[in-house]
Amino acid sequence: MEGIDHGSVVELLTTTPHRIACATRGLSGEELNWRPTADSWSVHEILAHLRCCADVWGESITKILKQDNPTFRYVSPRGWIRKTNYLELEFHASFFAFRTQREHLVQTLRGLPREGWSRRANVKAGSKLREETVLSYAQRLADHECGHCEQIDRVLHARRLPRQEG
């Protein structure tokens, strides 16, 4: 992670809400809840997942910044979603909460001194203990969101394609 530019990570994290806003502008609830196939995710479900990742990984960043070398248990975003109401919330209200949370995270990260990015934690995942940093969590979040923004684009593209008669 040494060669990663912190500014690029912050820029990616800043871009995600903008990408989602542009992609979903003017869409109805029906369009946002549409799935290309029965086993794929709708745009609304993707946002709920992104919120859970932001909750879990953002909270991990906060713990690392507030404590010296903390040790904590890994929390799965896929498990965390079952403890939220994100899938029941109206998309635009959920997106507003996501965007607000992101603004706070970006503000925190922009204010970090260079050494703040290398603050560490030990994360327990099952019987394994792995070392994470502020940078590793921020990079994971940024990379993960890029993939899901592309997924949103694919879902919306598939929605616009003419239906094939079978």
C-alpha positions in Angstrom: 0.0 0.0 0.0 3.1 2.3 0.2 2.8 3.4 -3.4 -0.9 4.3 -3.2 -1.7 8.0 -3.5 -4.0 8.9 -0.6 -5.4 11.8 -2.7 -6.6 9.3 -5.3 -8.3 7.2 -2.7 -10.1 10.2 -1.4 -11.1 11.3 -4.9 -12.6 7.9 -5.6 -14.5 8.0 -2.4 -15.8 11.5 -3.3 -16.8 10.4 -6.7 -19.1 7.5 -5.8 -22.1 9.5 -4.6 -21.8 11.7 -7.7 -21.7 8.6 -10.0 -24.8 7.1 -8.3 -26.7 10.5 -8.4 -26.0 10.9 -12.1 -27.0 7.3 -12.9 -30.2 7.4 -11.0 -31.4 10.9 -11.6 -35.1 11.0 -12.5 -35.7 7.2 -12.1 -38.8 5.9 -10.4 -38.9 3.5 -7.5 -40.0 0.8 -10.0 -36.9 1.4 -12.1 -34.6 1.4 -9.1 -36.1 -1.8 -7.8 -35.9 -3.6 -11.2 -33.6 -6.7 -11.4 -32.2 -7.9 -14.7 -32.6 -11.5 -13.5 -34.2 -13.1 -10.4 -30.9 -13.7 -8.7 -29.3 -10.4 -9.5 -29.5 -7.1 -7.5 -31.5 -4.1 -8.2 -29.9 -0.6 -8.0 -31.7 -0.1 -4.7 -30.2 -3.4 -3.3 -26.8 -2.3 -4.6 -27.1 1.0 -2.7 -28.2 -0.9 0.5 -25.1 -3.1 0.2 -22.8 0.0 -0.4 -24.3 1.6 2.7 -23.5 -1.5 4.8 -19.9 -1.5 3.5 -19.6 2.2 4.3 -21.0 1.6 7.8 -18.7 -1.4 8.6 -15.5 -0.2 6.9 -16.0 3.4 7.8 -16.5 2.4 11.5 -13.3 0.4 11.3 -11.5 3.5 10.0 -12.9 5.5 12.9 -11.8 2.9 15.5 -8.3 2.9 14.1 -8.1 6.7 14.3 -9.5 6.9 17.8 -7.5 4.1 19.4 -3.9 3.1 19.3 -3.5 -0.2 17.5 -7.0 -1.6 18.4 -8.0 -5.2 18.0 -11.6 -5.8 16.9 -13.7 -8.5 15.3 -14.4 -8.4 11.6 -18.0 -7.5 10.7 -19.4 -8.7 7.4 -21.3 -6.1 5.5 -23.5 -8.9 4.2 -24.3 -9.9 7.8 -24.7 -6.2 8.8 -27.5 -5.6 6.3 -29.7 -7.9 8.2 -29.5 -5.5 11.2 -30.5 -2.5 9.1 -33.6 -1.3 7.4 -31.7 -0.2 4.3 -33.6 -2.5 2.0 -37.0 -1.2 3.2 -36.0 2.5 2.9 -37.0 4.6 0.0 -34.0 4.9 -2.4 -33.6 8.7 -2.3 -33.8 8.9 1.5 -31.2 6.0 1.7 -29.0 7.7 -0.9 -29.2 11.0 1.1 -28.0 9.2 4.2 -25.2 7.5 2.2 -24.0 10.8 0.7 -24.1 12.5 4.1 -22.1 9.7 5.7 -19.6 9.9 2.8 -19.1 13.6 3.2 -18.1 13.1 6.9 -15.7 10.3 6.0 -14.1 12.3 3.2 -13.7 15.3 5.5 -12.0 13.1 8.1 -9.7 11.5 5.6 -8.8 14.9 4.0 -7.7 16.2 7.4 -5.4 13.2 8.1 -1.7 13.9 8.3 0.3 11.5 6.1 1.2 9.3 9.1 -2.5 8.9 10.0 -3.0 6.8 6.9 -0.7 4.1 8.3 -2.4 3.8 11.7 -3.0 0.1 12.3 -5.5 -2.3 13.8 -5.6 -6.1 14.3 -8.8 -7.5 12.9 -10.1 -10.9 14.0 -11.8 -12.9 11.3 -12.6 -16.3 12.7 -9.4 -17.8 14.1 -7.2 -15.5 12.0 -5.8 -12.1 12.9 -4.9 -9.7 10.1 -3.4 -6.3 10.2 -5.3 -3.4 8.5 -4.6 0.3 8.2 -6.7 3.4 7.6 -5.4 3.3 4.0 -6.2 -0.4 3.5 -9.8 0.1 4.6 -10.2 3.3 2.5 -8.7 1.7 -0.6 -10.9 -1.4 -0.1 -14.0 0.8 0.1 -13.0 2.9 -2.9 -12.2 -0.2 -5.1 -15.4 -2.0 -3.9 -17.6 0.9 -4.8 -16.1 1.3 -8.3 -17.1 -2.2 -9.1 -20.6 -1.6 -7.8 -21.0 1.7 -9.7 -20.2 -0.3 -12.8 -22.8 -2.9 -11.7 -25.4 -0.1 -11.4 -24.5 1.1 -14.9 -25.0 -2.5 -16.2 -28.4 -2.9 -14.5 -29.6 0.4 -15.9 -28.3 -0.5 -19.3 -30.1 -3.8 -19.2 -33.3 -2.1 -18.2 -33.1 0.1 -21.3 -32.5 -2.8 -23.8 -35.5 -4.0 -25.7 -36.9 -7.3 -24.4 -36.3 -10.4 -26.5 -39.3 -12.5 -27.2 -38.5 -16.1 -26.2 
